[in-house]
Amino acid sequence: MKRFVFFSAMLISCTSFAQNNMTPELLWKLGRVSGLGISTNGKYVLYSVSTPNAAENKSSRKTFAVPINGGNPIPVSNADSMLTNEKISPDGKYMISHAEVKIKKVTGKEYYPELQKSNVYVFDNLNYRHWDTYEDGNFDHVMLAPITNGKAGTPIDLMPGEPYDCPQKPFGGGEDYVWNPNGKEVVYCTKKKYGTAYAVSTNTDLYSYNLETGKTTNLTAGMMGYDINPSFNKKR
């Protein structure tokens, strides 16, 4: 249903501009549509439209809801209250997120504290740079925090001391880690390789962290390929 609705919206927009020459400015007017999900009451499809402004070098974002059975879009100002937060465990006791953690020494002053004015990086292997961004020794890790009175407490790192990223670089996001519907496990994807081994490999794996035992299990060991976006089949 979601795919049909968004495809139809884009088709109508493209048709309305069909008589014009395609230009970057024309593409900007179309806006960038992102699906947000089904409302908690099951009656609406929520989506957002981001429209760039070249003069101000920023984008404006608006959110809309369309009835599941069809109809006109309705502007929405409280999308979060209409959607289920899938980062909260099914029992409502925990929340998962991600945060940057310092794992490796990279800068000159980290190796030589007496040289605080140094502005150099120290590398002894690949992967020292990805596209236009140098590795700085920080890695994104999945975090698990208890929820008390509606607020998240101090998070724990599910990848302690590991020089690996989840979400994956450069395009990964919150879709790279999810709850198992049983509420006892967190599944995330990452490439558990470092340095040269990371640079020459395109194999990522899905890992399951068990909240009760604290044990992490590789779910796709031996399955070579770029595993991303873990999800579970939800029976209705």
C-alpha positions in Angstrom: 0.0 0.0 0.0 2.7 2.5 1.0 4.7 1.9 -2.2 1.6 2.4 -4.3 0.7 5.6 -2.6 4.1 7.1 -2.9 4.6 6.0 -6.5 1.3 7.5 -7.5 2.2 10.8 -5.8 5.5 11.0 -7.7 3.8 10.0 -11.0 1.3 12.7 -10.7 4.0 15.3 -9.9 6.1 14.2 -12.8 3.2 14.2 -15.2 2.4 17.8 -14.2 5.9 18.8 -15.3 6.0 16.6 -18.4 5.8 19.6 -20.9 8.9 21.3 -19.4 12.5 20.7 -20.0 14.1 18.8 -17.1 16.4 21.1 -15.0 17.8 20.9 -11.5 15.4 23.7 -10.5 12.5 21.6 -11.7 13.6 18.6 -9.8 13.9 20.7 -6.6 10.2 21.7 -7.0 9.2 18.0 -6.9 10.5 17.6 -3.4 12.0 14.5 -1.9 9.4 12.1 -0.5 10.2 9.8 2.4 7.8 7.2 3.8 7.4 7.3 7.6 5.0 4.4 8.2 1.5 3.5 9.1 -0.2 5.4 11.9 -0.8 3.5 15.2 -4.5 3.4 14.6 -3.9 1.8 11.2 -5.9 4.5 9.3 -3.2 6.6 7.7 0.1 6.4 5.7 2.5 9.1 6.9 5.1 10.6 4.7 7.3 13.7 4.6 8.4 16.0 1.7 11.7 17.8 1.8 12.1 20.8 -0.5 15.5 22.3 -1.0 16.1 26.1 -1.1 19.3 26.8 -3.1 19.5 30.5 -2.1 19.4 29.6 1.6 21.4 26.3 1.2 18.9 24.4 3.3 15.7 22.4 3.0 12.2 22.7 4.5 10.3 19.6 5.5 6.6 19.0 5.8 4.8 15.9 6.9 1.4 14.6 5.6 -1.0 11.8 6.3 -3.1 10.1 3.6 -6.0 7.8 4.5 -5.2 4.1 3.9 -8.3 3.8 1.6 -7.4 6.9 -0.4 -8.1 10.6 -0.1 -6.4 13.9 0.1 -3.2 14.5 2.0 -3.6 16.1 5.5 -0.8 18.3 6.9 0.6 16.8 10.1 2.5 18.6 12.9 2.7 15.8 15.4 3.9 12.8 13.4 5.8 11.3 16.3 2.6 10.9 18.3 0.9 9.1 15.4 3.7 6.6 14.8 5.0 3.7 16.8 8.6 4.2 18.0 10.2 1.0 16.7 13.3 1.7 18.7 11.5 1.0 22.0 11.3 -2.6 23.0 7.9 -4.4 22.7 7.6 -4.4 26.5 8.4 -0.7 26.7 11.4 -1.2 29.0 14.3 -0.3 26.8 15.3 1.9 23.9 18.0 1.4 21.3 19.9 4.2 19.5 23.4 4.8 18.3 26.2 7.1 19.3 29.8 7.8 18.4 32.4 6.2 20.6 36.2 6.9 20.6 38.0 3.6 20.1 41.3 4.2 18.4 44.1 6.7 18.8 44.6 8.6 15.5 45.6 12.2 16.1 49.2 13.2 17.0 48.2 14.7 20.3 46.5 11.4 21.3 49.8 9.6 20.8 51.9 12.5 22.2 49.9 14.4 24.8 52.7 16.9 25.2 52.1 18.1 21.6 48.7 19.5 22.0 49.0 21.9 19.1 49.8 19.1 16.6 47.2 18.7 13.8 48.3 15.5 12.3 46.9 12.0 11.9 48.9 8.9 12.5 48.0 5.9 10.3 49.8 2.6 10.0 47.3 0.8 7.7 44.2 1.1 5.7 41.4 2.1 6.0 42.6 5.7 6.7 40.1 7.6 4.6 36.6 7.0 3.1 35.9 9.2 0.2 36.5 12.8 1.5 36.5 11.9 5.2 39.5 10.7 7.3 39.1 8.0 9.9 39.3 9.8 13.3 39.2 6.8 15.6 35.5 7.3 16.4 33.0 4.6 15.6 29.2 4.5 15.7 27.9 1.9 18.1 24.4 0.6 19.0 23.3 1.7 22.5 20.8 0.2 24.8 19.1 2.3 27.5 16.5 1.4 30.2 13.3 3.5 30.2 12.1 4.8 33.5 9.0 7.1 33.8 9.1 7.6 30.1 12.7 8.7 30.0 15.8 6.9 28.8 18.5 6.2 31.3 22.2 5.7 31.0 22.9 3.6 27.8 25.2 0.7 27.6 27.4 0.0 24.5 26.4 -3.3 22.7 29.7 -3.2 20.8 32.2 -2.3 23.6 35.7 -1.6 22.5 35.0 -2.8 18.9 36.5 -0.7 16.0 33.4 -1.3 13.8 30.5 0.9 12.8 26.8 0.4 13.2 25.1 2.2 11.4 27.3 1.3 8.5 29.2 4.1 6.7 28.6 6.1 4.7 24.8 5.8 4.2 23.6 3.7 7.1 21.0 4.9 9.6 18.6 3.7 12.2 17.4 1.0 9.9 20.7 -0.9 10.6 19.5 -2.0 14.1 16.1 -3.4 15.1 14.3 -5.2 17.9 13.5 -8.9 17.7 9.7 -9.0 18.2 10.3 -11.2 21.2 11.8 -8.2 23.0 14.8 -10.1 24.2 17.3 -9.5 21.4 18.6 -6.6 19.3 19.7 -7.4 15.8 22.2 -5.1 14.0 24.4 -5.1 11.0 28.1 -4.3 10.7 31.3 -5.2 9.1 33.5 -6.7 11.9 36.8 -6.0 10.2 39.4 -3.4 10.8 42.1 -1.7 8.8 43.1 -3.3 5.5 40.7 -6.2 6.0 37.9 -3.7 6.2 39.0 -1.8 3.1 39.1 -4.9 0.9 35.9 -6.6 2.1 32.3 -6.0 1.1 31.0 -8.7 3.5 28.8 -7.4 6.4 26.9 -9.6 8.8 23.8 -9.5 11.0 24.4 -9.9 14.7 22.0 -10.6 17.5 22.6 -9.3 21.0 20.8 -11.2 23.8 19.7 -8.9 26.6 19.5 -11.7 29.2 22.9 -13.2 28.6 24.8 -10.3 27.1 26.0 -12.6 24.3 26.3 -11.6 20.7 25.8 -14.1 17.9 26.6 -13.8 14.2 23.4 -14.8 12.4 24.9 -14.8 8.9 28.3 -16.4 9.5 29.7 -17.9 6.3 27.0 -16.1 4.2 29.2 -13.8 2.1 27.5 -10.6 1.0 26.5 -7.1 2.0 23.8 -7.8 4.6 21.9 -4.6 5.7 18.6 -3.4 7.0 17.6 -6.3 9.3 13.8 -6.8 9.7 11.3 -9.3 11.0 8.2 -10.6 9.3 5.3 -9.2 11.3 2.2 -11.4 11.4 -1.1 -9.7 11.5 
